[in-house]
Amino acid sequence: MTKKRLEQAGVIPYRRGVGGWEFLIITSRKGNWIFPKGVIAADEDPEETAMKECAEEAGIQGTIVGEAVGSYPDRRRKQPCTVKMFLLRYEAETTWKEKGTRKRSWCSFAEASHRLRKESVRELLARALDLLELDRADP
């Protein structure tokens, strides 16, 4: 019998900086640079989970813009999962529950792409940048 694939949701937080678009990445508990994400609870939709995880893991809040950018395969505690990613327009700092266990960094596209380890996540970042550049995600 195969286990049901876990579903996760996350965000690619962004803001417009002096030099162009900036993206927020955080460290995982293992120290790898990632975007905020988490398991979708039974009583939440993917967007709710994504925004909640962003607040807890990165200490920021914002608004999800548009449809999902895409998804990528991952593993959580050795179990396969799919992570659905959304663009999140940064609005404010909020209570950062995981401040003591994570680092965060606002980066240019090039820097974020360099730090992100997984090719599938870098591809979603490139898609997010394309959407922003085409003004299809945010004015």
C-alpha positions as CSV (number, residue, x, y, z in Angstrom):
1,M,0.0,0.0,0.0
2,T,1.4,3.4,-0.9
3,K,1.1,6.3,1.5
4,K,-0.9,9.4,0.5
5,R,1.6,12.1,-0.7
6,L,1.9,14.9,1.8
7,E,0.8,18.3,0.5
8,Q,2.8,21.4,1.5
9,A,2.4,25.1,0.6
10,G,4.9,27.9,0.7
11,V,5.6,31.4,-0.5
12,I,8.2,33.3,-2.4
13,P,8.2,36.6,-0.5
14,Y,9.2,39.6,-2.5
15,R,9.5,43.4,-2.4
16,R,10.8,46.1,-4.7
17,G,14.2,47.2,-3.5
18,V,16.5,50.1,-4.6
19,G,18.2,47.8,-7.2
20,G,15.1,45.9,-8.3
21,W,13.1,42.9,-7.0
22,E,14.3,41.4,-3.8
23,F,13.3,37.9,-2.5
24,L,13.3,36.7,1.1
25,I,15.0,33.3,1.8
26,I,15.3,31.6,5.2
27,T,17.4,28.8,6.5
28,S,16.0,25.4,7.1
29,R,16.8,23.7,10.4
30,K,19.7,22.0,8.7
31,G,21.0,25.4,7.5
32,N,20.1,25.3,3.8
33,W,18.5,28.3,2.2
34,I,14.9,27.8,1.4
35,F,11.5,29.6,1.1
36,P,9.0,29.4,4.0
37,K,6.7,26.4,3.6
38,G,4.8,23.8,5.7
39,V,2.3,21.0,5.7
40,I,-1.3,22.0,4.8
41,A,-3.5,21.3,7.8
42,A,-6.9,19.6,7.3
43,D,-8.7,22.8,8.2
44,E,-6.6,25.2,6.0
45,D,-6.3,25.9,2.3
46,P,-2.9,26.1,0.7
47,E,-2.8,29.9,0.8
48,E,-3.6,30.1,4.5
49,T,-0.9,27.6,5.3
50,A,1.6,29.4,3.1
51,M,1.0,32.8,4.9
52,K,1.0,31.2,8.3
53,E,4.3,29.5,7.7
54,C,5.8,32.7,6.4
55,A,4.9,34.5,9.6
56,E,6.2,31.7,11.8
57,E,9.4,30.9,9.9
58,A,10.3,34.3,8.5
59,G,8.6,36.9,10.7
60,I,6.9,38.7,7.9
61,Q,3.3,39.1,6.6
62,G,1.9,40.0,3.3
63,T,-0.6,39.3,0.6
64,I,-0.6,36.4,-1.8
65,V,-0.7,37.7,-5.4
66,G,-2.2,35.6,-8.2
67,E,-2.4,31.9,-8.6
68,A,0.3,29.4,-7.5
69,V,3.6,30.0,-9.3
70,G,4.0,26.2,-9.5
71,S,5.0,23.2,-7.4
72,Y,7.9,21.0,-6.8
73,P,8.5,17.5,-5.3
74,D,10.2,17.3,-1.9
75,R,10.6,15.0,1.1
76,R,9.4,15.6,4.6
77,R,10.8,13.2,7.2
78,K,11.6,10.7,4.4
79,Q,8.1,10.9,3.1
80,P,7.5,12.2,-0.5
81,C,5.5,15.5,-0.7
82,T,4.5,18.1,-3.2
83,V,5.1,21.8,-2.3
84,K,2.7,24.4,-3.9
85,M,4.4,27.8,-4.1
86,F,2.8,31.3,-4.2
87,L,4.1,34.8,-4.6
88,L,3.7,36.9,-1.4
89,R,4.0,40.7,-1.5
90,Y,5.8,41.8,1.6
91,E,3.8,44.2,3.8
92,A,5.2,44.2,7.3
93,E,7.3,42.5,10.0
94,T,5.3,40.4,12.4
95,T,6.0,38.1,15.4
96,W,8.8,35.8,14.4
97,K,8.3,32.5,16.3
98,E,11.3,30.8,14.9
99,K,13.8,33.7,15.1
100,G,16.1,31.7,17.3
101,T,16.4,28.8,14.9
102,R,16.4,30.4,11.5
103,K,18.2,33.2,9.6
104,R,16.6,35.3,6.9
105,S,18.0,37.3,4.1
106,W,16.5,39.7,1.5
107,C,18.4,39.0,-1.8
108,S,18.5,39.9,-5.4
109,F,17.3,37.3,-7.8
110,A,20.9,36.3,-8.6
111,E,21.9,36.0,-5.0
112,A,18.8,34.0,-4.0
113,S,19.2,31.7,-7.0
114,H,22.8,31.1,-6.0
115,R,21.9,30.3,-2.4
116,L,19.0,28.0,-3.1
117,R,20.2,24.4,-3.3
118,K,17.4,22.7,-5.3
119,E,17.1,23.3,-9.0
120,S,13.3,22.9,-8.9
121,V,13.1,25.7,-6.4
122,R,15.4,27.9,-8.4
123,E,13.2,27.3,-11.4
124,L,10.1,28.5,-9.5
125,L,12.1,31.6,-8.4
126,A,12.8,32.3,-12.1
127,R,9.1,31.9,-12.9
128,A,8.3,34.3,-10.1
129,L,10.7,36.9,-11.4
130,D,9.2,36.5,-14.9
131,L,5.7,37.1,-13.5
132,L,6.9,40.2,-11.7
133,E,8.8,41.5,-14.7
134,L,5.8,41.0,-16.9
135,D,3.6,42.9,-14.3
136,R,1.3,39.9,-14.2
137,A,1.7,39.4,-10.5
138,D,2.0,42.8,-9.0
139,P,1.9,46.4,-10.2
